[in-house]
Amino acid sequence: MDPEIRYFETEMNRGFLQILVLAMLEKDMYGYSMVRTVRDLGYEVEENTLYPLLRRLEKNGWVKSKWDVSEDRPRKFYGITDAGRGLRAELLNIWKKQDEILKHIMEEKSHV
Amino acid sequence: MFEKLETYLEEISHFLSGREEREEILSEIRSHILEKAEQEFGEATETTLSKVIAAYGPARRVAEKYLDGRPIIAPAFKRFLFRYTTLLFAFHFVLTVAAVVFKKSFLMFPIVYVPSMGPFEALFYLPMAFLFDLGVVTLVLYLITQSKKDVKLPWPRLSVDLDEVKVPTRTIGRIIGLVAMTALTGIALYFYIRYQTIFFVNLDFAHHRPIFTPEAGQWYSLILIGLWALSAISLAAKLVTSSPWVDAVEKALSLVLLGLAFRQPFDTALPVHLPEGLVRWINLSLTFTLLVICIFVAVDFIKALVRIGRRQLAK
């Protein structure tokens, strides 16, 4: 991919990843399982970006976590909080509005 | 224990030093890498782990994503780092020249102390002064950044031309100037070699009468010839390069030469005895004229330094 397009894609992904994570965490998940789930849907998440994002969301109270040490390998599971649900609703509204604006403009252009 | 994985985590740990949650971050990364190796390559071995680690990214970049992106100096203030350092250093430089010429110390509490020194010591002192100025300005901008206040930093509007487009008329002017300055320097040098001065009361060279005493005449003549020669060299250099360093070096050396002019006392420079009041008046007028010239040259010097700083910033 063209490096310039990749740059813009990274910029766009930054916002998208936050909504995506908040949407996925309705069910408790750990980092690698989130990466796999998204990949199966045809989208790639940078692993080294996902974990710092989860940490920031947790710091702000939008996500909670707990270590599961019942198996051989300890895993850190994340889940959404009520505050996180509120944030997710707000972000989805913004995203929908942006999508509508874009569609409206593109339709207008196609009529010209 | 996988050596490559532990080395990688150790590297990340190094860049995360000081963070409370470092161990937890590392545990999470370890868990992720091991699981990915097993899930995607069948088992975790040194070879498969190397591939997973390579995909995860360089240790420094990984660590940086956990660190708050707060800059030491806010982007809006970065340009002031160059500007203020340049201004402070120019001031420091002028004082250093004065300290060398007048053999005096200058103290401006709490930031500037310039001890009396020789030219050789000044060469070592100036780089240190520059680093000090840079440090002071950095510290001030850091404190302003950390205060998170919308401080509007002052800066005079200087007519500094950054683009310096080569205009043909300017090049022609420089060529004419170069020819004139070279001729002037050559003629002055000829007179100096022949009469040890270039300052005369009359133009009858068979019975020439110098304005100054032989010692003062030699001193002032050499300084003036030096200034003209500098100007000629600078004009020649500007024909081949548009580097602002040409101006900066020319003005710096000109300031040194002008400073040296003060070392020759004016009141004993004349070979004839004049009334004390008149001598004082001449002395004051010459000092004032030289100081005005020095100020103009110093302003040009600062402009050249600002232009250098802005070029670096533009790059």
Interface residues (C-beta under 8 A of the other chain):
Chain A: Y30 G31 Y32 V35 R36 E46 E47 N48 T49 Y51 P52 R55 R73 P74 R75 K76
Chain B: E21 I25 S27 E28 I29 S31 H32 L34 E35 K36 Q39 A55 Y56 G57 R61 V62 K65 Y66
